[in-house]
């Protein structure tokens, strides 16, 4: 469902068409254009679509991406140019292999977690595996919870001003839930991170809805548990484990 007759994707293309001689674009310029002409479209929606419509940004694999989204090539943080199909690398789509020596691979967008070999049978190898599992099984955390959706963009690695939310969900009561994932051990600094995300969502996205948080890790440190209790915020803590069973049929 779109706010205006045209979708954000269509309006993004309109912006580029209205600036035929401009070689590079900044996120701030594009956001200002939307704010002036299409004020009901929130800034985070514009930011999310900039990621979705940049052919070399790895995190677009988490969202539905089609050829119509191939508009930009990201040059750096907040800086874009038009995608050049004749000379640029092929667009990244879901299922694309990692691209090295490219802006598509960054510390923020592709985090590999070092896991001891002895623990491999007990925990997810990568944070992305844990994220993808929970994205399709949010009911294991809370019955009836679903992913937040921003037009055609689901709440997976949802971009905000100060980073990205691993999972942004909506509870049965309509409250927004920020889910922060730690594939191995969760430390007390995670509390500051999730409180920052909760504050941003409350100010810029929630429209008066209740905002709460969840932290999911294989192991929660005592310091994190204490910090969560002292923060006096609506944050639930979860530890996960993995089991594997084989049942003979013959």
LINTA-V165055 format. One record per residue. RES is the residue in three letters. PHI is phi as a letter, one per 30 degrees, with the letter a starting at -180 (NA if undefined). NEAR is the number of other ideal C-beta (glycine too) atoms within 8 Angstrom. Layout:
RES & PHI & NEAR
RES & PHI & NEAR
//
This chain:
UNK & NA & 2
UNK & c & 8
UNK & d & 5
UNK & c & 8
UNK & d & 3
UNK & c & 7
UNK & d & 8
UNK & d & 11
UNK & d & 13
UNK & d & 8
UNK & d & 13
UNK & d & 14
UNK & d & 9
UNK & d & 9
UNK & e & 12
UNK & d & 10
UNK & d & 7
UNK & d & 6
UNK & b & 8
UNK & d & 5
UNK & c & 4
UNK & d & 6
UNK & d & 4
UNK & b & 8
UNK & b & 13
UNK & c & 9
UNK & d & 12
UNK & d & 7
UNK & d & 8
UNK & d & 13
UNK & d & 11
UNK & d & 8
UNK & d & 9
UNK & d & 14
UNK & d & 9
UNK & d & 6
UNK & c & 6
UNK & b & 9
UNK & d & 7
UNK & d & 6
UNK & d & 11
UNK & d & 8
UNK & e & 9
UNK & d & 13
UNK & d & 12
UNK & d & 15
UNK & d & 12
UNK & d & 12
UNK & d & 13
UNK & d & 13
UNK & d & 11
UNK & d & 12
UNK & c & 11
UNK & c & 14
UNK & d & 12
UNK & c & 14
UNK & c & 12
UNK & e & 13
UNK & d & 9
UNK & d & 12
UNK & d & 11
UNK & d & 8
UNK & b & 10
UNK & d & 5
UNK & b & 11
UNK & b & 5
UNK & e & 5
UNK & d & 5
UNK & d & 10
UNK & d & 9
UNK & c & 10
UNK & c & 12
UNK & b & 12
UNK & d & 10
UNK & c & 8
UNK & l & 6
UNK & d & 3
UNK & i & 6
UNK & b & 11
UNK & b & 12
UNK & b & 10
UNK & d & 7
UNK & d & 12
UNK & c & 7
UNK & d & 6
UNK & d & 4
UNK & b & 4
UNK & d & 9
UNK & e & 7
UNK & e & 5
UNK & d & 10
UNK & d & 13
UNK & b & 7
UNK & e & 6
UNK & j & 4
UNK & d & 9
UNK & d & 3
UNK & e & 8
UNK & c & 12
UNK & c & 5
UNK & h & 3
UNK & b & 8
UNK & d & 9
UNK & d & 11
UNK & c & 10
UNK & b & 8
UNK & d & 5
UNK & d & 6
UNK & c & 11
UNK & b & 8
UNK & c & 9
UNK & c & 5
UNK & c & 9
UNK & d & 4
UNK & b & 10
UNK & d & 6
UNK & e & 5
UNK & d & 4
UNK & c & 10
UNK & e & 9
UNK & d & 5
UNK & c & 7
UNK & b & 12
UNK & d & 10
UNK & d & 8
UNK & b & 10
UNK & d & 12
UNK & d & 7
UNK & d & 10
UNK & d & 13
UNK & e & 13
UNK & d & 8
UNK & d & 9
UNK & d & 14
UNK & e & 11
UNK & c & 6
UNK & b & 7
UNK & d & 13
UNK & d & 8
UNK & d & 5
UNK & c & 10
UNK & a & 9
UNK & d & 5
UNK & i & 7
UNK & d & 12
UNK & b & 7
UNK & d & 12
UNK & d & 11
UNK & b & 8
UNK & c & 10
UNK & h & 11
UNK & c & 7
UNK & c & 13
UNK & d & 10
UNK & d & 12
UNK & c & 11
UNK & h & 10
UNK & d & 14
UNK & d & 8
UNK & b & 13
UNK & d & 5
UNK & c & 6
UNK & k & 8
UNK & b & 9
UNK & d & 14
UNK & e & 10
UNK & b & 15
UNK & c & 12
UNK & b & 13
UNK & b & 10
UNK & d & 12
UNK & e & 7
UNK & d & 5
UNK & j & 7
UNK & d & 10
UNK & c & 15
UNK & b & 14
UNK & c & 15
UNK & c & 15
UNK & c & 14
UNK & c & 13
UNK & b & 13
UNK & d & 14
UNK & c & 10
UNK & c & 9
UNK & c & 11
UNK & c & 9
UNK & d & 9
UNK & d & 6
UNK & d & 13
UNK & d & 13
UNK & d & 7
UNK & d & 10
UNK & d & 13
UNK & d & 11
UNK & d & 10
UNK & d & 15
UNK & d & 13
UNK & d & 8
UNK & d & 12
UNK & d & 15
UNK & d & 9
UNK & d & 7
UNK & c & 11
UNK & b & 10
UNK & d & 11
UNK & h & 4
UNK & i & 3
UNK & d & 8
UNK & d & 9
UNK & b & 13
UNK & b & 14
UNK & b & 16
UNK & b & 13
UNK & b & 19
UNK & b & 13
UNK & b & 16
UNK & d & 13
UNK & b & 8
UNK & c & 11
UNK & d & 10
UNK & d & 6
UNK & d & 8
UNK & d & 16
UNK & d & 10
UNK & d & 9
UNK & d & 10
UNK & d & 12
UNK & d & 7
UNK & d & 6
UNK & d & 9
UNK & h & 4
UNK & c & 9
UNK & d & 7
UNK & b & 12
UNK & c & 8
UNK & c & 11
UNK & b & 9
UNK & c & 9
UNK & c & 9
UNK & b & 7
UNK & b & 8
UNK & b & 4
UNK & b & 5
UNK & b & 4
UNK & c & 4
UNK & c & 4
UNK & d & 4
UNK & c & 3
UNK & b & 2
//
